[in-house]
Amino acid sequence: MRGALGTISVKQGEQRVESGERYLVVMTATIIPAATVTVERADPALRLEDYKRALRFWLAYRHPAMEQILLIENSGADLSELREIAERENPLAKAVEILSVPAAAIPAWSNYGYAEMRMLDEGLAQSRLRQTTTHMIKVTGRLMFPTCGRALDKAAKPFEAMIDCRKLGFPRRGHDANTQICFFSHGFYDRVLRGACEEMNGTDVRLLEHLIFRKVIAFKGQPGILLRFPCNVDPVGFSGFSGRPYDSFGTRVVRGIRAVLRVVAPGYWF
């Protein structure tokens, strides 16, 4: 698949989806960032192109788990171009649902993570495709994840949650969870995460990454709770915060270290 960022290879799924498990790719989208949100990649035209590129990626992604797609947008932007892509550029005839939900007012002590969780809560409640699936693959809608299928194939099943938790490096302290891509059963999301944005605050749970980590770490060691990916699942695209692509030299070095540690020290969080 070729786009503005070059060629991305996607391998056919290595295994069949477990019997009874049906997955829904959930793309979260904010085409027009709120004035109070500070991001470098703020131009709605650029962001729309990111979402169009990513939607084409998932439409062409050959894996038995990625047959249904839900895109949720929360800024009131025109979604006609995305709907046209879903209708006319859908080579695998995937089921696609594109929903617009009202923007949530972001409390002064929080950030865009609060609005993203509210968007998920409202969009999932409205989705008809969610009713026909058992699990969600939540992805930041502007990004592409070529090894998503590989991680799903290698993961121990059945699982309720699979999310990559990380130890924060200097100067930060503690741990967080990678919320760019995560896997949850619908039941786990409803029991543990629905409405959790109201627990965010202006101190230790200001970021979505902190909130999700705090919610899932309570289940560490329980069956079906996977807090490390079995392989790297790295994003392709541009960082919304910095505006830079996710393929800098420093990023590649960190990814290489993480890939090695997943094999030699799978219990070490980095």
ZADO-1210 file (C-alpha; in nm, 4 decimals, padded with zeros to 6 digits):
<atoms>
<atom x="00.0000" y="00.0000" z="00.0000" code="MET" pos="1"/>
<atom x="00.1580" y="00.3350" z="-00.1016" code="ARG" pos="2"/>
<atom x="00.0798" y="00.6729" z="00.0495" code="GLY" pos="3"/>
<atom x="00.2453" y="01.0008" z="00.1285" code="ALA" pos="4"/>
<atom x="00.4600" y="00.8280" z="00.3892" code="LEU" pos="5"/>
<atom x="00.5928" y="00.5613" z="00.1542" code="GLY" pos="6"/>
<atom x="00.5203" y="00.1905" z="00.1194" code="THR" pos="7"/>
<atom x="00.3655" y="-00.0044" z="00.4069" code="ILE" pos="8"/>
<atom x="00.3666" y="-00.3827" z="00.3946" code="SER" pos="9"/>
<atom x="00.0807" y="-00.5703" z="00.5568" code="VAL" pos="10"/>
<atom x="00.1062" y="-00.9471" z="00.5922" code="LYS" pos="11"/>
<atom x="-00.1872" y="-01.1820" z="00.5721" code="GLN" pos="12"/>
<atom x="-00.3051" y="-01.2926" z="00.9166" code="GLY" pos="13"/>
<atom x="-00.1006" y="-01.5853" z="01.0465" code="GLU" pos="14"/>
<atom x="-00.3915" y="-01.7539" z="01.2237" code="GLN" pos="15"/>
<atom x="-00.7653" y="-01.7688" z="01.2090" code="ARG" pos="16"/>
<atom x="-00.9593" y="-01.5564" z="01.4540" code="VAL" pos="17"/>
<atom x="-01.0600" y="-01.7556" z="01.7594" code="GLU" pos="18"/>
<atom x="-01.4065" y="-01.9042" z="01.7356" code="SER" pos="19"/>
<atom x="-01.6663" y="-01.6693" z="01.8753" code="GLY" pos="20"/>
<atom x="-01.4417" y="-01.3609" z="01.8793" code="GLU" pos="21"/>
<atom x="-01.5373" y="-01.0803" z="01.6429" code="ARG" pos="22"/>
<atom x="-01.3361" y="-00.7613" z="01.6309" code="TYR" pos="23"/>
<atom x="-01.4222" y="-00.4017" z="01.5526" code="LEU" pos="24"/>
<atom x="-01.1518" y="-00.1526" z="01.4539" code="VAL" pos="25"/>
<atom x="-01.2503" y="00.1721" z="01.6295" code="VAL" pos="26"/>
<atom x="-01.0853" y="00.4839" z="01.4858" code="MET" pos="27"/>
<atom x="-01.1113" y="00.7957" z="01.7025" code="THR" pos="28"/>
<atom x="-01.0992" y="01.1228" z="01.5103" code="ALA" pos="29"/>
<atom x="-01.0907" y="01.4959" z="01.5807" code="THR" pos="30"/>
<atom x="-01.0485" y="01.6826" z="01.2532" code="ILE" pos="31"/>
<atom x="-01.0816" y="02.0315" z="01.4033" code="ILE" pos="32"/>
<atom x="-00.8977" y="02.0479" z="01.7388" code="PRO" pos="33"/>
<atom x="-01.0492" y="02.2629" z="02.0102" code="ALA" pos="34"/>
<atom x="-00.8918" y="02.6053" z="02.0552" code="ALA" pos="35"/>
<atom x="-00.7850" y="02.5080" z="02.4062" code="THR" pos="36"/>
<atom x="-00.5916" y="02.2010" z="02.2858" code="VAL" pos="37"/>
<atom x="-00.2234" y="02.2581" z="02.2099" code="THR" pos="38"/>
<atom x="-00.1045" y="02.0354" z="01.9244" code="VAL" pos="39"/>
<atom x="00.1419" y="02.1092" z="01.6463" code="GLU" pos="40"/>
<atom x="-00.0535" y="01.9141" z="01.3859" code="ARG" pos="41"/>
<atom x="-00.3597" y="02.1334" z="01.4194" code="ALA" pos="42"/>
<atom x="-00.4428" y="02.2219" z="01.0568" code="ASP" pos="43"/>
<atom x="-00.7810" y="02.0564" z="00.9853" code="PRO" pos="44"/>
<atom x="-00.6841" y="02.0010" z="00.6197" code="ALA" pos="45"/>
<atom x="-00.3692" y="01.8101" z="00.7203" code="LEU" pos="46"/>
<atom x="-00.5539" y="01.6138" z="00.9836" code="ARG" pos="47"/>
<atom x="-00.8289" y="01.5181" z="00.7392" code="LEU" pos="48"/>
<atom x="-00.5652" y="01.3847" z="00.4998" code="GLU" pos="49"/>
<atom x="-00.4216" y="01.1803" z="00.7877" code="ASP" pos="50"/>
<atom x="-00.7626" y="01.0273" z="00.8578" code="TYR" pos="51"/>
<atom x="-00.8250" y="00.9573" z="00.4896" code="LYS" pos="52"/>
<atom x="-00.4873" y="00.7839" z="00.4580" code="ARG" pos="53"/>
<atom x="-00.5468" y="00.5764" z="00.7699" code="ALA" pos="54"/>
<atom x="-00.8996" y="00.4781" z="00.6629" code="LEU" pos="55"/>
<atom x="-00.7647" y="00.3548" z="00.3296" code="ARG" pos="56"/>
<atom x="-00.5019" y="00.1571" z="00.5220" code="PHE" pos="57"/>
<atom x="-00.7575" y="-00.0240" z="00.7364" code="TRP" pos="58"/>
<atom x="-00.9880" y="-00.0833" z="00.4405" code="LEU" pos="59"/>
<atom x="-00.7038" y="-00.2630" z="00.2610" code="ALA" pos="60"/>
<atom x="-00.5650" y="-00.4443" z="00.5684" code="TYR" pos="61"/>
<atom x="-00.5868" y="-00.8183" z="00.5063" code="ARG" pos="62"/>
<atom x="-00.6531" y="-00.9889" z="00.8358" code="HIS" pos="63"/>
<atom x="-00.9638" y="-01.1817" z="00.9413" code="PRO" pos="64"/>
<atom x="-01.0014" y="-00.9712" z="01.2566" code="ALA" pos="65"/>
<atom x="-01.0119" y="-00.6377" z="01.0749" code="MET" pos="66"/>
<atom x="-01.3305" y="-00.6881" z="00.8734" code="GLU" pos="67"/>
<atom x="-01.5393" y="-00.4186" z="01.0448" code="GLN" pos="68"/>
<atom x="-01.4488" y="-00.0536" z="01.1026" code="ILE" pos="69"/>
<atom x="-01.6075" y="00.2177" z="01.3148" code="LEU" pos="70"/>
<atom x="-01.4822" y="00.5757" z="01.2802" code="LEU" pos="71"/>
<atom x="-01.6013" y="00.8231" z="01.5447" code="ILE" pos="72"/>
<atom x="-01.5462" y="01.1981" z="01.4978" code="GLU" pos="73"/>
<atom x="-01.6189" y="01.4624" z="01.7614" code="ASN" pos="74"/>
<atom x="-01.5507" y="01.8088" z="01.6171" code="SER" pos="75"/>
<atom x="-01.8515" y="01.8455" z="01.3881" code="GLY" pos="76"/>
<atom x="-01.6345" y="01.8402" z="01.0746" code="ALA" pos="77"/>
<atom x="-01.7653" y="01.7425" z="00.7313" code="ASP" pos="78"/>
<atom x="-01.7228" y="01.3652" z="00.6994" code="LEU" pos="79"/>
<atom x="-01.8393" y="01.3317" z="00.3399" code="SER" pos="80"/>
<atom x="-01.4917" y="01.2593" z="00.2018" code="GLU" pos="81"/>
<atom x="-01.4364" y="00.9835" z="00.4555" code="LEU" pos="82"/>
<atom x="-01.7754" y="00.8320" z="00.3780" code="ARG" pos="83"/>
<atom x="-01.6973" y="00.8419" z="00.0074" code="GLU" pos="84"/>
<atom x="-01.3715" y="00.6563" z="00.0647" code="ILE" pos="85"/>
<atom x="-01.5524" y="00.3914" z="00.2689" code="ALA" pos="86"/>
<atom x="-01.8026" y="00.3451" z="-00.0125" code="GLU" pos="87"/>
<atom x="-01.5800" y="00.3668" z="-00.3191" code="ARG" pos="88"/>
<atom x="-01.2354" y="00.2564" z="-00.1977" code="GLU" pos="89"/>
<atom x="-01.3249" y="-00.0555" z="-00.0068" code="ASN" pos="90"/>
<atom x="-01.1479" y="-00.3395" z="-00.1931" code="PRO" pos="91"/>
<atom x="-01.2332" y="-00.6063" z="00.0662" code="LEU" pos="92"/>
<atom x="-01.5956" y="-00.4960" z="00.1080" code="ALA" pos="93"/>
<atom x="-01.5577" y="-00.4335" z="00.4776" code="LYS" pos="94"/>
<atom x="-01.8469" y="-00.3130" z="00.6908" code="ALA" pos="95"/>
<atom x="-01.7836" y="00.0518" z="00.7797" code="VAL" pos="96"/>
<atom x="-01.9701" y="00.2858" z="01.0118" code="GLU" pos="97"/>
<atom x="-01.8826" y="00.6564" z="01.0389" code="ILE" pos="98"/>
<atom x="-02.0400" y="00.8472" z="01.3266" code="LEU" pos="99"/>
<atom x="-02.0332" y="01.2085" z="01.4390" code="SER" pos="100"/>
<atom x="-02.0797" y="01.2746" z="01.8098" code="VAL" pos="101"/>
<atom x="-02.0971" y="01.6102" z="01.9920" code="PRO" pos="102"/>
<atom x="-01.7729" y="01.7578" z="02.1209" code="ALA" pos="103"/>
<atom x="-01.7276" y="01.7325" z="02.4957" code="ALA" pos="104"/>
<atom x="-01.6187" y="02.0396" z="02.6867" code="ALA" pos="105"/>
<atom x="-01.2692" y="01.9690" z="02.8215" code="ILE" pos="106"/>
<atom x="-01.2331" y="02.0640" z="03.1900" code="PRO" pos="107"/>
<atom x="-00.9617" y="02.3202" z="03.2589" code="ALA" pos="108"/>
<atom x="-00.7606" y="02.0659" z="03.4575" code="TRP" pos="109"/>
<atom x="-00.7678" y="01.7994" z="03.1848" code="SER" pos="110"/>
<atom x="-00.6687" y="01.7668" z="02.8167" code="ASN" pos="111"/>
<atom x="-00.7914" y="01.6095" z="02.4926" code="TYR" pos="112"/>
<atom x="-00.7840" y="01.2628" z="02.6529" code="GLY" pos="113"/>
<atom x="-01.1016" y="01.3502" z="02.8413" code="TYR" pos="114"/>
<atom x="-01.2799" y="01.4316" z="02.5155" code="ALA" pos="115"/>
<atom x="-01.1494" y="01.1132" z="02.3528" code="GLU" pos="116"/>
<atom x="-01.2944" y="00.8944" z="02.6264" code="MET" pos="117"/>
<atom x="-01.6265" y="01.0766" z="02.6075" code="ARG" pos="118"/>
<atom x="-01.6221" y="01.0270" z="02.2304" code="MET" pos="119"/>
<atom x="-01.5649" y="00.6541" z="02.2738" code="LEU" pos="120"/>
<atom x="-01.8435" y="00.6232" z="02.5297" code="ASP" pos="121"/>
<atom x="-02.0966" y="00.7989" z="02.3075" code="GLU" pos="122"/>
<atom x="-01.9875" y="00.6514" z="01.9743" code="GLY" pos="123"/>
<atom x="-01.9776" y="00.2933" z="02.0984" code="LEU" pos="124"/>
<atom x="-02.3226" y="00.3337" z="02.2503" code="ALA" pos="125"/>
<atom x="-02.4603" y="00.4392" z="01.9106" code="GLN" pos="126"/>
<atom x="-02.2760" y="00.1866" z="01.6948" code="SER" pos="127"/>
<atom x="-02.4696" y="-00.0924" z="01.5266" code="ARG" pos="128"/>
<atom x="-02.1463" y="-00.2781" z="01.4372" code="LEU" pos="129"/>
<atom x="-02.0523" y="-00.2989" z="01.8036" code="ARG" pos="130"/>
<atom x="-02.3633" y="-00.5058" z="01.8586" code="GLN" pos="131"/>
<atom x="-02.2331" y="-00.7747" z="01.6206" code="THR" pos="132"/>
<atom x="-01.8790" y="-00.7928" z="01.7646" code="THR" pos="133"/>
<atom x="-01.7157" y="-00.9003" z="02.0908" code="THR" pos="134"/>
<atom x="-01.3907" y="-00.7007" z="02.0985" code="HIS" pos="135"/>
<atom x="-01.2646" y="-00.3604" z="01.9918" code="MET" pos="136"/>
<atom x="-00.9263" y="-00.2571" z="01.8533" code="ILE" pos="137"/>
<atom x="-00.9122" y="00.1091" z="01.9504" code="LYS" pos="138"/>
<atom x="-00.6698" y="00.3115" z="01.7393" code="VAL" pos="139"/>
<atom x="-00.5821" y="00.6777" z="01.7114" code="THR" pos="140"/>
<atom x="-00.7598" y="00.7411" z="01.3830" code="GLY" pos="141"/>
<atom x="-00.4781" y="00.9342" z="01.2103" code="ARG" pos="142"/>
<atom x="-00.2272" y="00.6511" z="01.2542" code="LEU" pos="143"/>
<atom x="-00.1583" y="00.3169" z="01.0882" code="MET" pos="144"/>
<atom x="-00.0287" y="00.0033" z="01.2609" code="PHE" pos="145"/>
<atom x="00.1103" y="-00.2527" z="01.0144" code="PRO" pos="146"/>
<atom x="00.1903" y="-00.5147" z="01.2824" code="THR" pos="147"/>
<atom x="-00.1512" y="-00.4992" z="01.4507" code="CYS" pos="148"/>
<atom x="-00.2535" y="-00.8336" z="01.3027" code="GLY" pos="149"/>
<atom x="00.0716" y="-00.9988" z="01.4039" code="ARG" pos="150"/>
<atom x="00.0248" y="-00.8921" z="01.7654" code="ALA" pos="151"/>
<atom x="-00.3286" y="-01.0243" z="01.7664" code="LEU" pos="152"/>
<atom x="-00.2160" y="-01.3564" z="01.6184" code="ASP" pos="153"/>
<atom x="00.0601" y="-01.3984" z="01.8781" code="LYS" pos="154"/>
<atom x="-00.1486" y="-01.2955" z="02.1798" code="ALA" pos="155"/>
<atom x="-00.2674" y="-01.5554" z="02.4262" code="ALA" pos="156"/>
<atom x="-00.6426" y="-01.6022" z="02.3901" code="LYS" pos="157"/>
<atom x="-00.9053" y="-01.5544" z="02.5054" code="PRO" pos="158"/>
<atom x="-00.8288" y="-01.2116" z="02.6494" code="PHE" pos="159"/>
<atom x="-01.0315" y="-00.9322" z="02.8006" code="GLU" pos="160"/>
<atom x="-00.7696" y="-00.6600" z="02.7575" code="ALA" pos="161"/>
<atom x="-00.4387" y="-00.6272" z="02.5748" code="MET" pos="162"/>
<atom x="-00.2546" y="-00.2984" z="02.6132" code="ILE" pos="163"/>
<atom x="00.1118" y="-00.2018" z="02.6191" code="ASP" pos="164"/>
<atom x="00.2157" y="-00.0620" z="02.9582" code="CYS" pos="165"/>
<atom x="00.5452" y="00.1229" z="02.9858" code="ARG" pos="166"/>
<atom x="00.7944" y="00.2492" z="03.2414" code="LYS" pos="167"/>
<atom x="00.8478" y="00.6203" z="03.1902" code="LEU" pos="168"/>
<atom x="01.2003" y="00.7447" z="03.1318" code="GLY" pos="169"/>
<atom x="01.3777" y="01.0499" z="03.2717" code="PHE" pos="170"/>
<atom x="01.2650" y="01.3141" z="03.3516" code="PRO" pos="171"/>
<atom x="00.9243" y="01.1549" z="03.3939" code="ARG" pos="172"/>
<atom x="00.8477" y="00.9038" z="03.6670" code="ARG" pos="173"/>
<atom x="00.6179" y="00.6065" z="03.7022" code="GLY" pos="174"/>
<atom x="00.4302" y="00.4163" z="03.4325" code="HIS" pos="175"/>
<atom x="00.1649" y="00.4743" z="03.1702" code="ASP" pos="176"/>
<atom x="-00.0234" y="00.2848" z="02.9002" code="ALA" pos="177"/>
<atom x="-00.0010" y="00.3263" z="02.5241" code="ASN" pos="178"/>
<atom x="-00.3439" y="00.4474" z="02.4196" code="THR" pos="179"/>
<atom x="-00.2644" y="00.4876" z="02.0478" code="GLN" pos="180"/>
<atom x="-00.3697" y="00.1251" z="02.0028" code="ILE" pos="181"/>
<atom x="-00.5289" y="-00.1091" z="02.2557" code="CYS" pos="182"/>
<atom x="-00.7539" y="-00.4133" z="02.2525" code="PHE" pos="183"/>
<atom x="-01.0525" y="-00.4688" z="02.4825" code="PHE" pos="184"/>
<atom x="-01.3528" y="-00.6941" z="02.4976" code="SER" pos="185"/>
<atom x="-01.6707" y="-00.4895" z="02.4893" code="HIS" pos="186"/>
<atom x="-01.7594" y="-00.6301" z="02.8297" code="GLY" pos="187"/>
<atom x="-01.4308" y="-00.5161" z="02.9839" code="PHE" pos="188"/>
<atom x="-01.4704" y="-00.1693" z="02.8367" code="TYR" pos="189"/>
<atom x="-01.8225" y="-00.1354" z="02.9736" code="ASP" pos="190"/>
<atom x="-01.7309" y="-00.2647" z="03.3202" code="ARG" pos="191"/>
<atom x="-01.3985" y="-00.0854" z="03.3684" code="VAL" pos="192"/>
<atom x="-01.3539" y="00.2050" z="03.1276" code="LEU" pos="193"/>
<atom x="-01.6951" y="00.3453" z="03.0406" code="ARG" pos="194"/>
<atom x="-01.7339" y="00.6766" z="03.2208" code="GLY" pos="195"/>
<atom x="-01.3767" y="00.6613" z="03.3527" code="ALA" pos="196"/>
<atom x="-01.2955" y="01.0045" z="03.2112" code="CYS" pos="197"/>
<atom x="-01.4746" y="01.1509" z="03.5128" code="GLU" pos="198"/>
<atom x="-01.1889" y="01.0164" z="03.7266" code="GLU" pos="199"/>
<atom x="-00.9334" y="01.2352" z="03.5486" code="MET" pos="200"/>
<atom x="-00.7963" y="01.5289" z="03.7468" code="ASN" pos="201"/>
<atom x="-00.5360" y="01.8025" z="03.7337" code="GLY" pos="202"/>
<atom x="-00.2629" y="01.6159" z="03.9228" code="THR" pos="203"/>
<atom x="-00.1793" y="01.2454" z="03.8989" code="ASP" pos="204"/>
<atom x="-00.4453" y="01.1414" z="03.6426" code="VAL" pos="205"/>
<atom x="-00.4416" y="01.4333" z="03.4033" code="ARG" pos="206"/>
<atom x="-00.3488" y="01.2333" z="03.0914" code="LEU" pos="207"/>
<atom x="-00.5452" y="00.9537" z="02.9280" code="LEU" pos="208"/>
<atom x="-00.2340" y="00.7328" z="02.9378" code="GLU" pos="209"/>
<atom x="-00.2285" y="00.7665" z="03.3167" code="HIS" pos="210"/>
<atom x="-00.6002" y="00.6982" z="03.3505" code="LEU" pos="211"/>
<atom x="-00.5962" y="00.3809" z="03.1421" code="ILE" pos="212"/>
<atom x="-00.2850" y="00.2518" z="03.3205" code="PHE" pos="213"/>
<atom x="-00.4488" y="00.3057" z="03.6595" code="ARG" pos="214"/>
<atom x="-00.7644" y="00.1261" z="03.5465" code="LYS" pos="215"/>
<atom x="-00.5940" y="-00.1810" z="03.3961" code="VAL" pos="216"/>
<atom x="-00.3071" y="-00.2272" z="03.6430" code="ILE" pos="217"/>
<atom x="-00.5591" y="-00.3330" z="03.9052" code="ALA" pos="218"/>
<atom x="-00.6110" y="-00.6512" z="03.6991" code="PHE" pos="219"/>
<atom x="-00.2412" y="-00.7369" z="03.6591" code="LYS" pos="220"/>
<atom x="-00.1832" y="-01.1118" z="03.6798" code="GLY" pos="221"/>
<atom x="-00.5450" y="-01.2046" z="03.6220" code="GLN" pos="222"/>
<atom x="-00.6322" y="-01.4425" z="03.3346" code="PRO" pos="223"/>
<atom x="-00.7087" y="-01.2647" z="03.0093" code="GLY" pos="224"/>
<atom x="-00.5328" y="-00.9405" z="03.1062" code="ILE" pos="225"/>
<atom x="-00.2272" y="-00.8813" z="02.8844" code="LEU" pos="226"/>
<atom x="-00.0297" y="-00.5711" z="02.9800" code="LEU" pos="227"/>
<atom x="00.2457" y="-00.6116" z="02.7216" code="ARG" pos="228"/>
<atom x="00.2140" y="-00.6644" z="02.3467" code="PHE" pos="229"/>
<atom x="00.3800" y="-00.9848" z="02.2206" code="PRO" pos="230"/>
<atom x="00.5589" y="-00.7796" z="01.9533" code="CYS" pos="231"/>
<atom x="00.6128" y="-00.4136" z="01.8703" code="ASN" pos="232"/>
<atom x="00.3009" y="-00.2441" z="01.7335" code="VAL" pos="233"/>
<atom x="00.4474" y="00.0840" z="01.6151" code="ASP" pos="234"/>
<atom x="00.2550" y="00.3700" z="01.4557" code="PRO" pos="235"/>
<atom x="00.3076" y="00.5032" z="01.1057" code="VAL" pos="236"/>
<atom x="00.2061" y="00.8647" z="01.0602" code="GLY" pos="237"/>
<atom x="00.2620" y="01.1967" z="01.2320" code="PHE" pos="238"/>
<atom x="00.2574" y="01.2856" z="01.6001" code="SER" pos="239"/>
<atom x="-00.0277" y="01.5209" z="01.6755" code="GLY" pos="240"/>
<atom x="00.1624" y="01.6728" z="01.9676" code="PHE" pos="241"/>
<atom x="00.4946" y="01.7427" z="01.7915" code="SER" pos="242"/>
<atom x="00.3905" y="01.7240" z="01.4282" code="GLY" pos="243"/>
<atom x="00.6911" y="01.5018" z="01.3508" code="ARG" pos="244"/>
<atom x="00.6705" y="01.1629" z="01.1766" code="PRO" pos="245"/>
<atom x="00.7102" y="00.8497" z="01.3862" code="TYR" pos="246"/>
<atom x="01.0271" y="00.7339" z="01.2123" code="ASP" pos="247"/>
<atom x="01.3010" y="00.9530" z="01.3606" code="SER" pos="248"/>
<atom x="01.6382" y="00.7967" z="01.4398" code="PHE" pos="249"/>
<atom x="01.5792" y="00.8172" z="01.8152" code="GLY" pos="250"/>
<atom x="01.2387" y="00.6541" z="01.7823" code="THR" pos="251"/>
<atom x="01.3838" y="00.3695" z="01.5762" code="ARG" pos="252"/>
<atom x="01.6504" y="00.3070" z="01.8409" code="VAL" pos="253"/>
<atom x="01.3913" y="00.2863" z="02.1198" code="VAL" pos="254"/>
<atom x="01.1760" y="00.0557" z="01.9082" code="ARG" pos="255"/>
<atom x="01.4717" y="-00.1739" z="01.8484" code="GLY" pos="256"/>
<atom x="01.5455" y="-00.1958" z="02.2205" code="ILE" pos="257"/>
<atom x="01.1828" y="-00.2691" z="02.2972" code="ARG" pos="258"/>
<atom x="01.1679" y="-00.5420" z="02.0325" code="ALA" pos="259"/>
<atom x="01.4714" y="-00.7165" z="02.1837" code="VAL" pos="260"/>
<atom x="01.3420" y="-00.6860" z="02.5384" code="LEU" pos="261"/>
<atom x="01.0077" y="-00.8397" z="02.4414" code="ARG" pos="262"/>
<atom x="01.2026" y="-01.1563" z="02.3573" code="VAL" pos="263"/>
<atom x="01.4787" y="-01.1669" z="02.6196" code="VAL" pos="264"/>
<atom x="01.2943" y="-01.0003" z="02.9094" code="ALA" pos="265"/>
<atom x="00.9199" y="-01.0069" z="02.8373" code="PRO" pos="266"/>
<atom x="00.8392" y="-00.9078" z="03.1944" code="GLY" pos="267"/>
<atom x="01.0462" y="-00.5879" z="03.1830" code="TYR" pos="268"/>
<atom x="00.8502" y="-00.2748" z="03.1013" code="TRP" pos="269"/>
<atom x="01.0349" y="-00.0213" z="02.8881" code="PHE" pos="270"/>
</atoms>
